[in-house]
Amino acid sequence: MKLRKKTLLIIAVTTISMITIIYAASQIILLSSFAKLEEQNIHLNAERALSALSDELSGLNSASGDWAEWDDAYAFVLDRNENFIKTNLADQTFINVRLNLILFIDTSGQVVYSKAFDLENMTEVPVPQSILDEISISDRIWRHNDTSSRITGVILLSEDPLLIASRPLLTSQGEGPIHGTLIFARYLNIKEIQYLAEITH
């Protein structure tokens, strides 16, 4: 083989080898970078979702606090005043606060009053038996040992997960003795998830 052909062959093999090495290295580097970017993006989205969920629970807790520290609600759990129900627990209350469920529970764990509302169809619906069972089985969402107690979180029910805020029923001055518990709740269903997705973009 002539020197010229040998030289061209060596140059061609070297060039192809270099291209192959550069391509392989760039693929590894790019794939690694994309994987890191994807991981960062997932982490960021998860943080945003958790932050939105935390904000929802905080808002629910704040709304329930306005009601739980109120002389009228404080008296209602004892006297079961029908006028309180007509005046304050109409459908519009559920719409305004975006609630699916309100529960008044006395200090023994008995449900004094409960109402469930379908926000999608704007109509009253039966109170889910699963939440009533949860209350009767365990006191973890309604037992408050002192006036500063606050319980917020997510309960997994057979229907949908339920965001809850539970507060002790106190006077308008935030004083006891505790007369029972008020629970505000909202389903973490598809509609709520879409709402959270919109506010977090």
C-alpha positions in Angstrom: 0.0 0.0 0.0 1.3 3.4 -0.9 2.3 5.8 1.8 -0.4 8.3 0.6 -3.2 5.6 0.9 -1.8 4.6 4.3 -1.9 8.2 5.5 -5.4 8.7 4.3 -6.6 5.5 5.9 -5.0 6.5 9.2 -6.5 9.9 9.0 -9.9 8.5 8.2 -9.8 5.9 11.1 -8.5 8.5 13.5 -11.3 11.0 12.4 -14.0 8.3 12.7 -12.7 7.3 16.1 -12.5 10.9 17.4 -16.1 11.5 16.1 -17.3 8.4 17.8 -15.6 9.3 21.1 -16.9 12.9 21.0 -20.4 11.7 20.1 -20.4 9.1 22.9 -19.0 11.6 25.4 -21.5 14.3 24.4 -24.4 11.9 24.7 -23.3 10.9 28.2 -22.8 14.5 29.2 -26.1 15.7 27.7 -28.1 12.7 29.1 -26.6 13.3 32.5 -27.4 17.0 32.3 -31.0 16.3 31.1 -31.4 13.8 33.9 -30.2 16.4 36.5 -32.5 19.0 35.0 -35.5 16.6 35.1 -34.7 15.7 38.7 -34.4 19.3 39.6 -37.7 20.1 37.8 -39.5 17.2 39.6 -38.1 18.3 42.9 -39.2 21.9 42.3 -42.7 20.8 41.3 -43.0 18.6 44.3 -42.0 21.5 46.6 -44.5 23.8 44.9 -47.3 21.2 45.3 -46.4 20.7 48.9 -46.4 24.4 49.5 -49.8 24.8 47.8 -51.2 22.0 49.9 -49.7 23.6 53.0 -51.3 26.9 52.1 -54.7 25.2 51.6 -54.5 23.6 55.0 -53.4 26.9 56.5 -56.4 28.7 54.9 -58.7 25.9 56.1 -57.3 26.2 59.6 -57.7 30.0 59.6 -61.4 29.8 58.4 -62.2 27.2 61.0 -60.6 29.4 63.7 -62.9 32.2 62.9 -65.8 29.9 63.7 -64.3 27.9 66.5 -63.6 31.0 68.6 -67.2 32.4 68.5 -69.7 32.6 71.3 -72.6 31.5 69.1 -70.8 28.3 68.0 -69.6 27.8 71.5 -73.2 27.8 72.7 -74.6 25.8 69.7 -72.7 22.6 70.6 -74.5 22.6 73.9 -78.0 23.9 73.1 -78.3 22.6 69.4 -80.0 25.9 68.5 -81.9 25.5 65.2 -81.7 29.2 64.5 -77.9 28.9 64.4 -78.2 26.2 61.7 -80.6 28.2 59.6 -78.6 31.4 59.9 -75.0 30.2 59.6 -74.9 26.7 58.0 -76.7 27.4 54.8 -75.3 26.2 51.4 -73.7 29.6 50.8 -71.4 29.1 53.7 -69.9 26.0 52.0 -69.6 27.8 48.7 -67.9 30.9 50.2 -65.3 28.9 52.2 -65.0 26.1 49.6 -66.0 23.4 52.1 -67.3 19.9 51.6 -67.9 19.1 55.2 -68.6 20.8 58.6 -68.8 18.8 61.8 -69.6 19.9 65.4 -68.5 17.4 67.9 -69.1 17.5 71.7 -66.4 16.6 74.3 -67.5 13.0 74.4 -67.0 12.5 70.7 -70.6 12.6 69.7 -71.4 14.4 66.4 -73.8 17.2 67.4 -74.2 18.4 63.8 -72.8 17.5 60.4 -73.4 18.6 56.9 -71.8 17.7 53.6 -71.9 19.7 50.4 -71.0 18.9 46.8 -69.2 21.9 45.5 -69.2 20.7 41.9 -73.0 20.2 41.7 -73.8 22.9 44.4 -76.0 20.6 46.4 -76.2 19.1 49.9 -75.2 15.4 50.0 -75.1 12.7 52.7 -72.3 12.9 55.2 -69.8 10.1 54.3 -70.0 7.2 56.7 -66.2 6.8 56.4 -65.6 10.1 58.3 -68.2 9.3 60.9 -66.5 5.9 61.4 -63.1 7.6 61.7 -64.5 9.8 64.5 -66.1 6.9 66.4 -63.0 4.7 66.1 -60.3 7.3 67.0 -60.2 10.6 68.8 -57.1 11.7 66.9 -58.9 14.4 64.8 -61.3 15.7 67.4 -59.6 15.5 70.8 -58.2 18.8 72.0 -56.5 18.9 75.4 -56.0 22.6 75.6 -57.3 25.8 74.0 -54.2 26.3 71.8 -54.6 22.9 70.1 -54.8 22.8 66.3 -55.1 19.7 64.1 -54.6 19.9 60.3 -53.8 17.3 57.8 -55.0 14.8 55.2 -57.2 11.8 56.0 -57.4 9.0 53.5 -61.1 8.0 53.1 -62.6 5.5 50.7 -64.1 8.3 48.6 -61.1 10.8 48.3 -58.4 12.1 50.5 -59.9 14.8 52.8 -58.1 18.0 53.9 -59.2 18.8 57.5 -58.8 21.5 60.1 -59.9 20.7 63.6 -60.2 23.4 66.3 -61.5 23.4 69.9 -64.8 25.3 70.4 -64.0 28.3 72.6 -65.6 31.7 73.5 -65.1 34.7 71.3 -62.2 35.7 73.6 -60.5 32.3 72.8 -61.2 31.0 76.3 -62.5 27.7 77.6 -63.6 25.4 79.0 -63.6 23.6 75.7 -67.1 22.8 74.6 -66.2 20.4 71.8 -64.6 20.5 68.4 -65.3 22.1 65.0 -64.0 20.4 61.9 -63.9 22.1 58.4 -63.0 19.7 55.6 -62.4 19.8 51.8 -61.9 16.8 49.5 -58.6 16.6 47.7 -60.3 15.4 44.6 -59.6 16.0 40.9 -61.3 19.4 41.0 -59.2 20.5 44.0 -56.0 19.2 42.4 -56.8 21.2 39.2 -57.4 24.3 41.3 -54.0 23.8 43.0 -52.4 23.2 39.6 -53.8 26.5 38.3 -52.5 28.6 41.3 -49.1 27.0 41.1 -48.9 27.1 37.3 
